[in-house]
């Protein structure tokens, strides 16, 4: 019985080493893949950044104005409905 436990424990130790070695190898492969993908990355030019920034700001202001108008209209309509229901 003790001999079987010692053999099983020895195999468990080997499997832990194999698992650790496999993990290290997968991590090294992952880092290699990251390096390959990072070589494909291209930084935008100054002109592209400026153009994109202008587009984003324009869209933000457009939606701000849209929601302001929508909120104002809904508030007015809701106030009219509440006034009529209250009988004022």
Secondary structure, DSSP 8 states (H G I E B T S, - for coil): -HHHHHHHHHHHHHHHHHHHHHHHHHHHHHHHHHHHHHHH-----HHHHHHHHHHHHHHHHHHHHHHHHHHHHHHHHHHHHHHHHHT-
